[in-house]
Amino acid sequence: MKIALVQPRYPHGKAQIYLPGGLMNLGSRLMHAGLEVDLFDRNLDPLPDHHKYDVVGFSVLGPPYIPSAIAETRKLRARGFTGRVLVGGEGVARLEQSDFGCWFGTSCTRIANDSDLARELGPNVPSMYETSMRAMLEKLPIKRQRLYLTREFGLFMSQGCKFNCLFCAATKRSPEMYRSLASLEDEMRYVCEMISGAGQKQLECYLSNLDCFQNVHHLEPRLQAIARIAVEHGLEVSIRALATSRCTTEACAKDPDLPRRLRSYGLRIVGFGADGADEEVWKRENKRHNNIGELRLAVRTMRGADIVPEVLMVFGFKDDSEQNLTNDVKFCFEQAHGGAAIRPYLGKTYTPSGNWPRQGEEGYEFTLPFREDPELLLNLDYAMCGSEYTHPDPTQRNLANRAYLQVVSTLGPERCPTSPLTPFTRKGFGARKKSAMAINRRQPFDR
């Protein structure tokens, strides 16, 4: 069986060069199961020649990628492809099947988990946690490997989070599971050989962990292994990761030397999911593990270990009051003044891979425009300003957008690297799709 794996193009009007790590891992898994696999990155490659493949699989990174994935599957069918079309990834993993069928039609099959994968491609596909992406990397031309690996790339380390924030579209309310140390070491040896062979001096990666301090007894030996292999190849290590302030303060209280050790292995940036600075909003969004004191302490702890703290602020949800927004903006300026980098994003209350109400539930009517016109899902990007589809009250929408843009414009690119995107809309603040794409094409990529 011959399979083409396709990474859809960056959805906001231009091409983005970034290692499609999920597909690299999946491709290696399928190759270990005896299948023939090719990778197509639509930021760089045309659609696969449909005559050559039995199966074409698309990966959807998040809701904004759904419209382009729909268009690609339809284009593939229009060209005469009669094989199976599979659609997976975090953007569709938790969709209601009725929504998936409405958007993608009956000619596509959703892959939500390993059981779906085994049903479609056989039972011998190894676990993602036991697989190195080396096999798939080796299939790529050397030039493409270097293009992906000599810049920051996403490194699969773990999946899962014990918390359950409503707006979060990632795998949550589940135990964090780490990949095997053996698969990580095999992958890192190949990656470091490639980077060193290209004449580069730095390994730069972004960990997949939703909370790197949640299970530090698993994290530390893996960071040690990365540092050891990098040093063997003459490389410096620069690692970026996410964390919650709750798990960070708890872990560092038990082991005060932990931040310094992690810094010695190459941990350079930790982004904390503050997501506002208001107890009322945290309670509403089921982010009850946050409190202001722990956030401040976590930031100070990282700075004390010479690790750059970033404060991630998803705020300005459609139900946020003026006082909620005032508290958020003040906290952003306070933390920036204290030396943290601020990464603000505009909250989207409902997303089809996160909090997405079913028919009969509160909020269902609000989601109908997205269900009827999936192109509107572009507006659910967290870097996107609010529109009538995400923030229906015009007064509240204006307040949320002003707060978001105030933080970005006041702190500037040095202390606030977020680049706001313009929504695709029919009225009010925003622009028609073609104009919005033209505007967003000029914006720098978010990290």
Sequence and secondary structure as in RCSB ss.txt:
>XXXX:A:sequence
MKIALVQPRYPHGKAQIYLPGGLMNLGSRLMHAGLEVDLFDRNLDPLPDHHKYDVVGFSVLGPPYIPSAIAETRK
LRARGFTGRVLVGGEGVARLEQSDFGCWFGTSCTRIANDSDLARELGPNVPSMYETSMRAMLEKLPIKRQRLYLT
REFGLFMSQGCKFNCLFCAATKRSPEMYRSLASLEDEMRYVCEMISGAGQKQLECYLSNLDCFQNVHHLEPRLQA
IARIAVEHGLEVSIRALATSRCTTEACAKDPDLPRRLRSYGLRIVGFGADGADEEVWKRENKRHNNIGELRLAVR
TMRGADIVPEVLMVFGFKDDSEQNLTNDVKFCFEQAHGGAAIRPYLGKTYTPSGNWPRQGEEGYEFTLPFREDPE
LLLNLDYAMCGSEYTHPDPTQRNLANRAYLQVVSTLGPERCPTSPLTPFTRKGFGARKKSAMAINRRQPFDR
>XXXX:A:secstr
 EEEEEE   SSSS      HHHHHHHHHHHHTT EEEEEETTTS    GGG SEEEEE  SGGGHHHHHHHHHH
HHHTT  SEEEEESTTTTT  HHHHHHHH TTEEEE SHHHHHHHH TT   GGG  THHHHHHS HHHHHHHHT
S EEE  EE  S   TT  SS SS  EE  HHHHHHHHHHHHHHHHHTT  EEEEEE  S TTTTHHHHHHHHHH
HHHHHHHTT EEEEEEEE HHHHHHHHHH TTHHHHHHHTTEEEEEEE   S HHHHHHTT TT  HHHHHHHHH
HHHHTT EEEEEEEE  TT  HHHHHHHHHHHHHHHHTT EEEEEE  S  TTSS   TTSTTHHHHHHHHH GG
GGGGG TTB   TTT  SHHHHHHHHHHHHHHHHHHHHHH     B  B SSSSSB HHHHHHHHHTS    
